[in-house]
Amino acid sequence: MSREGVTIGIDVGSTSVKAVAADADGRVTARVRIGHRLRVPAPDRLEHDADEAWRRGPLAALDRLGCRDARAVAVSAMVPSLTAVDATGVPVTSGLLYGDARGRGPGTANQPLPAVGEAAEFLRWTAARAPGAAGYWPAPAVANHALAGEAVVDFATAATTFPLFDGTGWNAAACAERGATVEQMPRVETIGAAVGRLRKAGAVLATGTVDALCEQIVAGADRDGDVLVLCGTTLIVWTTVAQARQVPGLWTIPHTAAGRSQIGGASNAGGLFLGWVDRVLGPGDPAATDPRRVPVWSPYLRGERTPFHDPDRRAVLDALDLTHDAAALRRAAYEASGFVVRQLIELSGVPVARLVAAGGGTRVEPWMQAVADATGREVQVSEVAEGAALGAAFLARMAAGLETSIADAARWARTGRVVAPRRAWAGAVEDRYHRFLELGSRRSEALPPAASWSGAI
């Protein structure tokens, strides 16, 4: 494959910036990871040093990747996020992230879709801390400006800021009510559009999109009954359906595949929880644990998103005794994440065809094994762990005129390995799953209403 066909995707994530260079067949020719801090100044707060993570991180990743002849670059990022910037595009306030209490406004408790109104409250807080700032930008706008001098985001990212963005443009009244003007908000463009040129290399800058959408377009989980499990700092589970419908407690959103929708949502039982377990527990191999001697985690250290949408929910470790060691507790943590996957699948009511796992967490074999054991199904693990960056690289190809349709990204989907459930674990895991459900039901007599999102993709 000629290097002329190489494009770059950069993913601004919760704990690092990942970047990949990919050829026309989706083969990764170079990759890099730049770590950054995920700050938790209080139990209900979650933020970045926005200059470190959103501006300097993408610049360092692009520089270290070293692909000077790349045709185009696109950025993906988590949502929602927000910071204030000065006239040079440098952040001057904390970078607020999804789930931070500063995104909660009056009457937002127990909302079925936490992102609705969250970014608007981020703006209220940020504008009060930095009145008259040059701009109020989410992570991709900061990154795109650093790379090419263009403060731009895509329609899907903008749609998550409702009511600030009404589907066609920034709502002047909604922005003003939070202390901002339309001129202080980033430009909005179609996904995969050419929006500028990089300051250094001269490659095309393309609009990327939300990290989960970038993961989705290269995962290949496009058929009815396919379940996509995104294993990042946030755990996200999407089940593909032919007809959109509402399910209490879950989200329904458009699929990137034409004519299909997805049912599921985001959970805090991903890397956010598992990383904490790693920090507080001693070493231990979950594979060496007796299948019958594992406690049960209710894994919600900072509340839960789907299906409970309860920011005040907290973690519980049930049935712990003196025989349990670090290995058993680690297995219980991975298993809890797998139980969340199973619960969201079962709540969707969709017959499952197959499970596809993507994201950086797929490198953690005990996590993948626990998902297989918890669901009782094989897990097809994507070959490229940096799925959001890979999806962004495909969008970059569209901006460079090398592709014409997002649907063609399906050819980039590859399975790296298959993880099978273990028969010897089945009975004990089934018993623990029912205990897991009982722990969750103690806080919620009923699930909140269903929610849908029709953001442009």
C-alpha positions as CSV (number, residue, x, y, z in Angstrom):
1,M,0.0,0.0,0.0
2,S,1.4,3.4,-1.0
3,R,2.0,5.9,1.9
4,E,0.0,8.4,-0.2
5,G,-3.1,6.7,1.1
6,V,-2.3,7.1,4.8
7,T,-4.6,9.1,7.0
8,I,-4.5,9.8,10.8
9,G,-7.1,9.5,13.5
10,I,-6.6,11.2,16.9
11,D,-8.8,10.2,19.8
12,V,-9.0,12.5,22.9
13,G,-10.0,10.1,25.6
14,S,-10.5,10.2,29.4
15,T,-7.0,9.0,30.3
16,S,-5.0,9.5,27.1
17,V,-4.8,10.7,23.6
18,K,-4.4,7.9,21.1
19,A,-3.4,8.3,17.5
20,V,-3.1,5.9,14.6
21,A,-2.0,6.1,11.0
22,A,-3.9,3.8,8.7
23,D,-3.7,2.8,5.1
24,A,-6.6,2.4,2.6
25,D,-7.4,-1.1,3.9
26,G,-7.5,0.0,7.5
27,R,-4.2,-1.5,8.4
28,V,-2.5,0.5,11.2
29,T,1.0,1.6,10.1
30,A,1.9,3.6,13.2
31,R,0.3,4.2,16.6
32,V,1.0,6.3,19.7
33,R,-0.5,7.0,23.1
34,I,0.0,10.2,25.2
35,G,-1.3,9.7,28.8
36,H,-2.9,12.5,30.8
37,R,-4.5,12.9,34.2
38,L,-8.1,12.3,34.9
39,R,-8.8,14.6,37.8
40,V,-11.3,13.8,40.5
41,P,-11.1,16.8,42.9
42,A,-14.3,15.6,44.7
43,P,-16.5,12.5,44.5
44,D,-19.0,14.2,42.2
45,R,-16.5,16.0,39.9
46,L,-14.6,14.8,36.9
47,E,-12.3,17.0,34.8
48,H,-9.1,17.4,32.8
49,D,-6.4,19.9,32.6
50,A,-7.8,21.0,29.2
51,D,-4.5,22.4,28.0
52,E,-2.7,19.2,28.8
53,A,-5.3,16.8,27.5
54,W,-7.1,18.6,24.7
55,R,-4.5,21.0,23.2
56,R,-1.0,19.7,24.0
57,G,-1.9,16.0,23.9
58,P,-3.1,16.0,20.3
59,L,-0.1,18.1,19.2
60,A,2.3,15.7,20.9
61,A,0.5,12.6,19.5
62,L,0.7,14.0,15.9
63,D,4.3,14.9,16.3
64,R,5.3,11.5,17.8
65,L,3.4,9.6,15.2
66,G,5.8,11.1,12.6
67,C,3.7,10.5,9.4
68,R,4.6,13.7,7.6
69,D,3.1,12.6,4.3
70,A,-0.4,11.8,5.7
71,R,-3.2,13.0,3.5
72,A,-5.7,14.1,6.3
73,V,-6.3,14.1,10.0
74,A,-9.5,13.9,12.1
75,V,-10.2,14.0,15.8
76,S,-12.7,12.1,17.9
77,A,-13.4,12.8,21.5
78,M,-15.7,12.0,24.5
79,V,-18.9,14.0,25.1
80,P,-19.9,16.2,26.7
81,S,-16.9,18.4,27.6
82,L,-16.2,22.1,27.9
83,T,-13.6,24.7,28.7
84,A,-13.1,28.4,28.3
85,V,-10.3,29.5,25.9
86,D,-8.3,32.8,25.4
87,A,-7.8,34.5,22.0
88,T,-5.0,32.0,21.1
89,G,-7.2,29.0,21.8
90,V,-5.5,28.1,25.1
91,P,-7.8,26.8,27.8
92,V,-8.1,29.0,30.9
93,T,-10.5,26.9,33.0
94,S,-10.8,23.2,33.9
95,G,-12.0,20.9,31.2
96,L,-15.4,19.6,32.5
97,L,-16.3,16.1,31.6
98,Y,-19.5,13.9,31.4
99,G,-21.1,13.2,34.8
100,D,-19.5,16.1,36.6
101,A,-21.9,17.6,39.1
102,R,-21.4,21.0,37.6
103,G,-23.5,19.7,34.7
104,R,-26.5,19.2,36.9
105,G,-29.1,21.9,36.7
106,P,-32.5,22.4,38.5
107,G,-34.8,19.5,37.7
108,T,-32.2,17.3,36.1
109,A,-32.3,14.5,38.7
110,N,-33.0,11.0,37.3
111,Q,-33.1,12.1,33.7
112,P,-33.1,9.2,31.2
113,L,-30.5,10.9,29.1
114,P,-27.9,12.6,31.3
115,A,-26.2,14.4,28.4
116,V,-29.4,16.5,27.8
117,G,-28.7,19.8,29.6
118,E,-25.4,18.7,31.0
119,A,-23.3,20.7,28.5
120,A,-25.6,23.7,29.0
121,E,-24.9,23.7,32.7
122,F,-21.2,23.3,32.0
123,L,-21.4,26.5,30.0
124,R,-23.2,28.3,32.8
125,W,-20.4,27.3,35.3
126,T,-17.6,28.0,32.8
127,A,-18.9,31.4,31.7
128,A,-19.3,32.5,35.3
129,R,-15.6,31.5,36.0
130,A,-14.3,33.1,32.8
131,P,-16.8,35.8,31.7
132,G,-15.9,37.3,28.3
133,A,-13.6,34.5,27.3
134,A,-12.7,34.3,23.6
135,G,-14.6,31.0,23.3
136,Y,-16.3,28.2,25.1
137,W,-15.3,25.0,23.4
138,P,-15.6,21.2,23.9
139,A,-12.5,19.0,23.6
140,P,-12.5,18.5,19.7
141,A,-12.8,22.2,19.1
142,V,-9.7,22.8,21.3
143,A,-7.8,20.0,19.5
144,N,-8.8,21.1,16.0
145,H,-7.8,24.7,16.7
146,A,-4.4,23.5,18.1
147,L,-3.8,21.4,14.9
148,A,-5.1,23.8,12.2
149,G,-6.4,27.0,13.8
150,E,-10.0,25.9,13.2
151,A,-12.4,25.8,16.2
152,V,-14.8,23.4,14.7
153,V,-16.9,20.4,15.8
154,D,-19.3,18.1,14.0
155,F,-23.1,18.0,14.1
156,A,-23.3,14.9,16.4
157,T,-21.0,16.5,19.0
158,A,-22.9,19.8,18.8
159,A,-26.2,17.9,19.2
160,T,-25.2,16.6,22.6
161,T,-25.2,20.2,23.9
162,F,-28.9,20.6,23.5
163,P,-30.6,23.1,24.2
164,L,-27.5,25.2,23.2
165,F,-27.5,23.7,19.7
166,D,-31.0,23.2,18.3
167,G,-30.1,20.9,15.4
168,T,-29.5,23.6,12.9
169,G,-27.3,26.1,14.7
170,W,-26.4,27.6,18.1
171,N,-29.5,28.9,19.9
172,A,-28.7,32.5,20.8
173,A,-31.3,32.7,23.7
174,A,-30.1,29.4,25.2
175,C,-26.5,30.5,25.1
176,A,-27.3,34.0,26.5
177,E,-29.2,32.5,29.4
178,R,-25.9,30.7,30.4
179,G,-23.8,33.8,29.9
180,A,-22.4,33.2,26.4
181,T,-22.9,34.4,22.8
182,V,-23.2,32.4,19.6
183,E,-19.9,34.0,18.5
184,Q,-18.1,32.3,21.4
185,M,-19.2,28.8,20.4
186,P,-17.3,26.7,17.8
187,R,-18.2,26.3,14.2
188,V,-20.3,23.2,13.3
189,E,-19.7,21.2,10.2
190,T,-20.7,17.8,8.7
191,I,-18.9,14.7,9.8
192,G,-16.0,13.9,7.5
193,A,-15.8,17.3,5.9
194,A,-12.6,19.1,5.0
195,V,-12.4,22.1,7.3
196,G,-8.8,23.4,7.1
197,R,-5.2,22.5,6.8
198,L,-2.7,21.5,9.5
199,R,-0.4,24.3,10.6
200,K,2.8,22.2,10.1
201,A,2.3,19.4,7.6
202,G,-0.4,20.9,5.4
203,A,-2.6,17.8,5.5
204,V,-6.3,18.3,5.4
205,L,-8.1,18.7,8.7
206,A,-11.4,16.7,8.7
207,T,-14.3,16.9,11.2
208,G,-14.3,13.7,13.2
209,T,-17.1,12.9,15.6
210,V,-18.0,11.5,19.0
211,D,-15.7,8.7,20.0
212,A,-18.4,6.1,20.3
213,L,-19.6,6.8,16.8
214,C,-16.0,6.5,15.4
215,E,-15.7,3.2,17.2
216,Q,-18.9,2.1,15.7
217,I,-18.2,2.8,12.0
218,V,-15.2,0.4,12.0
219,A,-16.5,-2.3,14.4
220,G,-18.7,-4.1,11.9
221,A,-21.6,-4.6,14.4
222,D,-24.1,-3.5,11.8
223,R,-26.5,-6.4,11.5
224,D,-29.7,-6.9,13.5
225,G,-28.9,-8.4,16.9
226,D,-25.2,-7.4,16.8
227,V,-24.1,-6.1,20.2
228,L,-21.2,-3.6,20.3
229,V,-19.5,-3.4,23.7
230,L,-17.1,-0.4,23.9
231,C,-14.6,-1.0,26.6
232,G,-13.1,2.3,27.6
233,T,-13.1,4.5,30.7
234,T,-16.9,4.4,30.1
235,L,-18.5,1.1,29.3
236,I,-21.0,1.5,26.4
237,V,-23.3,-1.2,25.1
238,W,-25.3,-0.9,21.9
239,T,-27.6,-3.5,20.4
240,T,-28.5,-3.1,16.7
241,V,-32.1,-3.2,15.7
242,A,-34.0,-2.7,12.5
243,Q,-36.8,-0.6,14.0
244,A,-36.3,2.1,16.6
245,R,-38.3,1.6,19.8
246,Q,-38.2,2.9,23.3
247,V,-37.0,0.8,26.4
248,P,-37.3,2.2,29.9
249,G,-33.9,3.2,31.3
250,L,-32.1,2.8,28.0
251,W,-31.2,5.2,25.1
252,T,-32.3,4.7,21.5
253,I,-30.1,6.4,18.9
254,P,-29.5,6.2,15.1
255,H,-27.0,3.7,13.9
256,T,-24.3,4.9,11.5
257,A,-25.6,2.1,9.2
258,A,-28.6,3.3,7.2
259,G,-32.0,2.2,8.3
260,R,-30.9,0.8,11.7
261,S,-31.0,2.0,15.3
262,Q,-29.3,1.1,18.5
263,I,-30.6,0.5,22.0
264,G,-28.4,0.6,25.0
265,G,-26.3,3.2,26.8
266,A,-23.3,4.1,28.8
267,S,-22.2,2.8,32.2
268,N,-19.6,3.8,34.8
269,A,-18.7,0.1,35.2
270,G,-15.9,0.4,32.7
271,G,-12.3,1.5,33.0
272,L,-13.3,4.2,35.5
273,F,-14.3,1.5,38.0
274,L,-11.7,-1.1,37.0
275,G,-8.8,1.4,37.2
276,W,-9.8,2.2,40.7
277,V,-9.8,-1.5,41.6
278,D,-6.3,-1.8,40.2
279,R,-5.1,1.1,42.3
280,V,-6.5,-0.1,45.6
281,L,-5.9,-3.9,45.4
282,G,-2.7,-5.9,45.6
283,P,-1.6,-8.2,42.7
284,G,-3.7,-11.2,41.9
285,D,-4.5,-13.3,38.9
286,P,-8.3,-13.5,38.4
287,A,-7.8,-16.6,36.3
288,A,-6.5,-18.5,39.3
289,T,-9.7,-17.9,41.3
290,D,-12.1,-20.7,42.4
291,P,-15.2,-20.1,40.3
292,R,-17.3,-20.7,43.4
293,R,-15.4,-18.3,45.6
294,V,-16.0,-14.8,44.2
295,P,-17.9,-12.0,45.9
296,V,-20.3,-9.6,44.0
297,W,-19.6,-6.0,43.2
298,S,-22.3,-3.4,42.5
299,P,-19.7,-1.3,40.7
300,Y,-21.1,2.3,40.9
301,L,-18.3,4.3,42.5
302,R,-19.7,7.6,41.2
303,G,-23.3,6.9,40.4
304,E,-24.6,5.1,37.4
305,R,-25.8,6.2,34.0
306,T,-27.7,3.5,32.1
307,P,-30.1,2.1,33.2
308,F,-30.6,3.8,36.5
309,H,-29.4,7.4,35.7
310,D,-28.7,7.9,39.4
311,P,-25.7,10.1,40.2
312,D,-25.9,9.3,43.9
313,R,-25.7,5.5,43.6
314,R,-22.6,4.1,45.2
315,A,-20.6,0.9,45.0
316,V,-21.3,-2.2,47.2
317,L,-19.2,-5.3,47.7
318,D,-21.4,-8.1,48.8
319,A,-20.7,-11.5,50.4
320,L,-17.1,-10.7,51.2
321,D,-15.4,-13.1,53.7
322,L,-12.0,-14.0,55.1
323,T,-11.2,-16.5,52.3
324,H,-11.3,-13.9,49.6
325,D,-8.0,-12.5,48.3
326,A,-7.0,-9.8,45.7
327,A,-7.5,-12.3,42.8
328,A,-11.1,-13.0,43.8
329,L,-11.9,-9.3,44.2
330,R,-10.3,-8.5,40.9
331,R,-12.4,-11.2,39.2
332,A,-15.5,-9.8,40.9
333,A,-14.8,-6.4,39.5
334,Y,-14.4,-7.7,35.9
335,E,-17.4,-9.8,36.4
336,A,-19.5,-6.8,37.5
337,S,-18.6,-5.1,34.3
338,G,-19.7,-8.2,32.4
339,F,-23.0,-8.3,34.4
340,V,-23.7,-4.7,33.3
341,V,-23.3,-5.7,29.7
342,R,-25.6,-8.7,30.2
343,Q,-28.2,-6.5,32.0
344,L,-28.3,-3.9,29.2
345,I,-28.6,-6.6,26.6
346,E,-31.5,-8.3,28.5
347,L,-33.3,-5.0,29.1
348,S,-33.1,-4.2,25.3
349,G,-35.2,-7.4,24.7
350,V,-33.4,-8.0,21.4
351,P,-32.3,-11.6,20.3
352,V,-28.5,-11.5,20.3
353,A,-26.7,-12.6,17.1
354,R,-23.1,-11.9,18.3
355,L,-21.0,-9.7,20.6
356,V,-18.3,-7.5,19.3
357,A,-15.9,-5.8,21.8
358,A,-13.8,-2.7,20.9
359,G,-11.8,-0.1,22.7
360,G,-8.6,0.0,24.8
361,G,-10.0,-2.3,27.4
362,T,-10.0,-5.2,25.0
363,R,-6.3,-5.5,25.7
364,V,-7.2,-6.6,29.3
365,E,-7.8,-10.3,28.9
366,P,-9.5,-10.9,32.3
367,W,-12.1,-8.2,31.4
368,M,-12.9,-9.9,28.0
369,Q,-13.1,-13.3,29.7
370,A,-15.5,-12.0,32.3
371,V,-17.8,-10.5,29.6
372,A,-17.8,-13.8,27.9
373,D,-18.5,-15.7,31.1
374,A,-21.2,-13.2,32.3
375,T,-23.1,-13.2,29.1
376,G,-22.5,-16.9,28.2
377,R,-21.5,-15.8,24.7
378,E,-18.4,-15.7,22.6
379,V,-16.9,-12.2,22.4
380,Q,-15.4,-11.2,19.0
381,V,-12.6,-8.8,19.9
382,S,-11.8,-6.1,17.4
383,E,-8.3,-6.3,16.0
384,V,-7.5,-2.6,16.6
385,A,-7.9,-1.5,20.2
386,E,-7.8,2.2,19.2
387,G,-11.2,1.9,17.5
388,A,-12.2,5.6,17.9
389,A,-8.9,6.8,16.4
390,L,-9.2,4.3,13.6
391,G,-12.8,5.5,12.8
392,A,-11.5,9.1,12.8
393,A,-8.8,8.0,10.3
394,F,-11.6,6.7,8.0
395,L,-13.4,10.1,8.3
396,A,-10.2,11.8,7.4
397,R,-10.2,9.7,4.1
398,M,-13.6,11.1,3.3
399,A,-12.3,14.7,3.7
400,A,-9.3,13.9,1.5
401,G,-11.6,12.6,-1.3
402,L,-10.5,9.0,-0.8
403,E,-13.9,7.7,0.3
404,T,-17.5,8.6,-0.5
405,S,-19.5,6.8,2.2
406,I,-19.2,6.0,5.9
407,A,-20.8,2.6,5.0
408,D,-17.5,1.6,3.3
409,A,-15.8,1.7,6.7
410,A,-17.2,-1.8,7.2
411,R,-14.2,-3.2,5.2
412,W,-11.9,-2.0,8.0
413,A,-13.7,-4.2,10.6
414,R,-11.5,-7.1,11.6
415,T,-11.7,-9.6,14.5
416,G,-8.4,-10.1,16.3
417,R,-9.4,-13.0,18.6
418,V,-12.5,-14.7,20.0
419,V,-13.0,-15.2,23.7
420,A,-15.3,-18.1,24.6
421,P,-17.2,-18.5,27.9
422,R,-16.0,-21.2,30.2
423,R,-18.4,-24.0,31.0
424,A,-16.9,-24.6,34.4
425,W,-17.8,-21.1,35.5
426,A,-21.4,-21.0,34.2
427,G,-23.4,-22.1,37.3
428,A,-21.6,-19.9,39.8
429,V,-21.6,-16.9,37.5
430,E,-25.4,-17.3,37.0
431,D,-26.0,-17.3,40.7
432,R,-23.8,-14.2,41.1
433,Y,-25.6,-12.4,38.3
434,H,-28.9,-12.7,40.1
435,R,-27.3,-11.4,43.3
436,F,-26.0,-8.5,41.2
437,L,-29.5,-7.7,40.0
438,E,-30.8,-7.8,43.6
439,L,-28.2,-5.3,44.7
440,G,-29.2,-2.9,41.9
441,S,-32.9,-3.2,42.7
442,R,-32.4,-2.1,46.3
443,R,-31.9,1.5,45.1
444,S,-34.5,1.6,42.3
445,E,-38.1,0.3,42.4
446,A,-38.5,1.2,38.7
447,L,-36.4,2.3,35.8
448,P,-36.6,5.9,34.5
449,P,-38.3,6.6,31.2
450,A,-36.7,5.7,27.9
451,A,-34.9,8.3,25.9
452,S,-34.0,8.8,22.3
453,W,-31.5,11.0,20.5
454,S,-31.8,12.0,16.8
455,G,-28.5,13.9,16.6
456,A,-27.2,14.3,13.0
457,I,-24.5,11.8,12.1
